[in-house]
Amino acid sequence: MRDSRNNYLLVGVFVLTMLSALLVWLAVLSGTTQANTAYYMEFENVIGLSPGGQILFEGYPVGEIDDIVFTRRPDASVYRLNVNIRKDWDIPEDSLAVMTQASLLSAVVIDIQAGSSNQMLVPDSRIPSLGSSNIMTAMSSVAAKLGNLADTSLQPLLENLSGGTDSLQTLSKDAPIILDNVKTFTKQLTTASTRLNHILNQSGGHIENILGKADQASGNISTLTTDFHQTRKQLDALLISMRKLVNNNRGEINHSVANLHHALEVVASHVQEISSNLETTTRNMNELSTELRRNPGLLVRDREFSDP
């Protein structure tokens, strides 16, 4: 029973050690063990962001969001994002932080677009920021402009068409205004489409980067899982072998324990007698040494008397 408990204790210690190593490995991969520098940035809208969100620098992960603080000001209300950036990462002063989203299903992150200034931001300073430029915002902007077009141009056009000849005459008078509205909307739609294409083109590299990292992480997890299965099989085989060894030699082990118990009982029964003899011998040696110190000639005299 004691041997089986020792085996379970060894297995438990091994499993805890492997779990600790896994946690350290995950911490190293996530970058939480690196020294960081604090900065902050401000946004009017932080939809999709939360503490722990990722901070990118030209698409490369360099930090994360520490916390988000809502600040109400007389002119407007803003959200202050306290972020932690890798200590060895320099950020030019004219860099720009933008909320972005790689795809419809990916998380919203903050991408810092590098500036061209030779002056670098000091710790605890503000990183210039810009509003959201993700796909959903661009689509919402396009939808809003379409709605404005329907309210300002198409709706009066339909009402005029349904009003007969008088309405057509009015429509002919308002045609230049309608054409101007259509041209304005066309320009706005072209701008929104260009912006949307730009976002989609930038998102392609982010998507490939995310998919590549996801494949690498899945491969590492698969390898780690395989190693755990092999380790478990080896531990099971070791426990089975030790159990067989104990079962096969149970009789000899019991016999050895019984012999050892008997030997200890015999020794214990003679310990007092041996102790008494040692005490007597010690006392005689003390008396002899005392006599020899008093009269060293006893050795010679005894030898003379002993010779025939």
Rosetta blueprint (number, residue, H / E / L):
1 M L
2 R H
3 D H
4 S H
5 R H
6 N H
7 N H
8 Y H
9 L H
10 L H
11 V H
12 G H
13 V H
14 F H
15 V H
16 L H
17 T H
18 M H
19 L H
20 S H
21 A H
22 L H
23 L H
24 V H
25 W H
26 L H
27 A H
28 V H
29 L H
30 S H
31 G L
32 T L
33 T L
34 Q L
35 A L
36 N E
37 T E
38 A E
39 Y E
40 Y E
41 M E
42 E E
43 F E
44 E L
45 N L
46 V L
47 I L
48 G L
49 L L
50 S L
51 P L
52 G L
53 G L
54 Q E
55 I E
56 L E
57 F E
58 E L
59 G L
60 Y E
61 P E
62 V E
63 G E
64 E E
65 I E
66 D E
67 D E
68 I E
69 V E
70 F E
71 T E
72 R E
73 R L
74 P L
75 D L
76 A L
77 S E
78 V E
79 Y E
80 R E
81 L E
82 N E
83 V E
84 N E
85 I E
86 R E
87 K L
88 D L
89 W L
90 D L
91 I L
92 P E
93 E L
94 D L
95 S L
96 L E
97 A E
98 V E
99 M E
100 T E
101 Q E
102 A L
103 S L
104 L L
105 L L
106 S L
107 A L
108 V E
109 V E
110 I E
111 D E
112 I E
113 Q E
114 A L
115 G L
116 S L
117 S L
118 N L
119 Q L
120 M E
121 L L
122 V L
123 P L
124 D L
125 S L
126 R E
127 I L
128 P L
129 S E
130 L E
131 G L
132 S L
133 S L
134 N L
135 I H
136 M H
137 T H
138 A H
139 M H
140 S H
141 S H
142 V H
143 A H
144 A H
145 K H
146 L H
147 G H
148 N H
149 L H
150 A H
151 D H
152 T H
153 S H
154 L H
155 Q H
156 P H
157 L H
158 L H
159 E H
160 N H
161 L H
162 S L
163 G L
164 G L
165 T H
166 D H
167 S H
168 L H
169 Q H
170 T H
171 L H
172 S H
173 K H
174 D H
175 A H
176 P H
177 I H
178 I H
179 L H
180 D H
181 N H
182 V H
183 K H
184 T H
185 F H
186 T H
187 K H
188 Q H
189 L H
190 T H
191 T H
192 A H
193 S H
194 T H
195 R H
196 L H
197 N H
198 H H
199 I H
200 L H
201 N H
202 Q H
203 S H
204 G H
205 G H
206 H H
207 I H
208 E H
209 N H
210 I H
211 L H
212 G H
213 K H
214 A H
215 D H
216 Q H
217 A H
218 S H
219 G H
220 N H
221 I H
222 S H
223 T H
224 L H
225 T H
226 T H
227 D H
228 F H
229 H H
230 Q H
231 T H
232 R H
233 K H
234 Q H
235 L H
236 D H
237 A H
238 L H
239 L H
240 I H
241 S H
242 M H
243 R H
244 K H
245 L H
246 V H
247 N H
248 N H
249 N L
250 R H
251 G H
252 E H
253 I H
254 N H
255 H H
256 S H
257 V H
258 A H
259 N H
260 L H
261 H H
262 H H
263 A H
264 L H
265 E H
266 V H
267 V H
268 A H
269 S H
270 H H
271 V H
272 Q H
273 E H
274 I H
275 S H
276 S H
277 N H
278 L H
279 E H
280 T H
281 T H
282 T H
283 R H
284 N H
285 M H
286 N H
287 E H
288 L H
289 S H
290 T H
291 E H
292 L H
293 R H
294 R H
295 N L
296 P L
297 G H
298 L H
299 L H
300 V H
301 R H
302 D H
303 R H
304 E H
305 F H
306 S H
307 D L
308 P L
